[in-house]
């Protein structure tokens, strides 16, 4: 296995983001449309929070098989703002952080994505899925 490989070599560079002014219905649409589980919340290009699909599920009290689930979800989403639901204490890494270092951070915490920042500028996102794909490539 290669050593000292930077996260910039495996991170997702085209990051889908939200602003505080966006609503949770938009967040859910982005999660589903793009088949992602984490969305950084930004002010300009500075990261100020992280929203996960799990965060949305925590406030959704409806069983997904219910016929009226979409209506109830929208009502519940309108009761909360992005800022109320997002994680505010965000751990980020730099593009030069090694994959090993990033994996250690993820394995010691209860989150599954790390924003990648150059200073305060968001330049990518590294997820556990990115790490698994990288590990699988090592076996080819």
matplotlib code that plots the C-alpha trace (Angstrom):
import matplotlib.pyplot as plt

x = [0.0, 1.2, 2.3, 1.8, -0.8, -2.7, -6.5, -6.5, -5.9, -9.2, -11.5, -14.6, -13.8, -17.2, -18.9, -22.6, -23.2, -26.0, -26.4, -28.1, -30.9, -31.7, -34.4, -34.4, -36.7, -34.0, -31.4, -33.4, -33.8, -30.0, -29.3, -31.7, -30.9, -27.1, -27.1, -25.0, -25.1, -23.2, -23.6, -21.3, -23.0, -21.2, -21.1, -19.5, -16.8, -16.2, -17.6, -19.7, -21.4, -22.2, -25.5, -25.9, -28.9, -29.0, -29.5, -32.7, -33.9, -33.5, -36.1, -38.4, -40.8, -42.6, -42.3, -41.0, -43.7, -46.5, -48.4, -48.4, -44.7, -43.8, -46.4, -45.5, -41.7, -42.2, -44.2, -41.5, -38.7, -40.5, -40.3, -36.5, -33.8, -30.6, -28.7, -30.7, -30.1, -26.5, -23.4, -21.7, -18.4, -16.8, -13.5, -11.8, -8.5, -6.2, -5.6, -2.1, -3.5, -2.6, -5.3, -4.1, -4.4, -7.9, -8.9, -7.7, -9.8, -12.9, -12.4, -12.1, -15.3, -18.9, -19.1, -18.4, -17.2, -14.5, -14.5, -11.2, -10.2, -7.3, -7.3, -11.0, -11.8, -13.7, -12.0, -13.4, -15.0, -13.6, -16.1, -15.9, -17.0, -14.0, -11.8, -13.3, -13.0, -9.3, -8.7, -10.4, -8.1, -5.1, -6.2, -6.2]
y = [0.0, 3.5, 5.7, 9.5, 9.7, 13.0, 13.2, 15.5, 12.5, 10.8, 13.5, 14.6, 18.0, 19.1, 19.6, 20.2, 22.8, 24.6, 28.0, 28.9, 30.5, 27.2, 25.0, 21.3, 20.3, 21.5, 19.6, 16.4, 16.9, 17.3, 14.2, 12.1, 13.5, 13.3, 10.0, 11.7, 11.6, 14.8, 18.4, 21.2, 24.4, 27.4, 31.2, 32.3, 29.7, 29.3, 26.1, 26.9, 23.5, 20.0, 18.4, 14.7, 12.7, 11.1, 14.6, 14.8, 11.4, 12.3, 15.0, 13.0, 11.1, 9.4, 5.9, 6.1, 3.6, 5.9, 7.4, 10.8, 10.8, 13.4, 15.8, 15.2, 15.4, 18.8, 20.0, 18.8, 20.3, 23.7, 23.6, 23.6, 25.6, 24.3, 26.0, 24.2, 20.7, 21.0, 20.0, 23.3, 21.9, 20.8, 18.9, 19.6, 18.5, 20.1, 18.7, 17.6, 15.6, 11.9, 9.4, 7.5, 10.6, 11.3, 7.6, 7.9, 11.0, 9.3, 6.1, 8.0, 10.1, 9.6, 11.2, 9.9, 12.9, 15.5, 18.8, 19.5, 23.1, 25.3, 27.8, 28.6, 27.8, 24.6, 22.7, 19.2, 16.5, 13.2, 10.5, 7.0, 5.8, 7.6, 5.7, 2.4, 2.8, 3.8, 0.7, -1.5, -0.1, -1.3, -4.9, -4.7]
z = [0.0, -0.8, 2.1, 2.4, -0.3, 0.2, 0.4, -2.6, -4.7, -3.7, -2.5, -4.3, -5.8, -7.1, -3.8, -3.5, -0.8, 1.0, 2.5, 5.8, 3.8, 2.1, 3.5, 4.5, 1.6, -0.8, 1.3, 1.0, -2.8, -3.1, -1.1, -3.1, -6.6, -6.1, -4.1, -1.4, 2.4, 3.5, 2.4, 3.7, 4.7, 3.5, 3.8, 0.6, 0.3, 4.0, 5.7, 8.7, 9.2, 7.9, 7.2, 6.9, 5.6, 9.0, 10.5, 8.4, 9.3, 13.0, 12.7, 10.4, 12.6, 9.8, 8.5, 4.9, 3.6, 4.7, 1.7, 3.2, 4.2, 1.7, 3.0, 6.7, 5.9, 4.3, 7.3, 9.7, 7.6, 7.7, 11.5, 11.4, 9.7, 8.2, 11.0, 13.7, 12.3, 10.9, 12.9, 13.9, 15.1, 11.9, 11.7, 8.4, 6.8, 4.2, 0.8, 2.0, 4.9, 4.2, 3.6, 6.7, 8.9, 7.5, 8.1, 11.7, 12.2, 10.8, 12.8, 16.1, 15.6, 14.9, 11.4, 8.0, 6.0, 6.2, 4.4, 2.7, 3.1, 2.0, 4.8, 5.1, 1.4, 0.9, -2.0, -1.5, 0.7, 1.7, 2.7, 4.1, 0.6, -1.0, 1.5, 0.8, -3.0, -2.4, -0.3, -2.9, -5.6, -3.6, -4.2, -8.0]

ax = plt.figure().add_subplot(projection="3d")
ax.plot(x, y, z, "-o")
ax.set_aspect("equal")
plt.show()
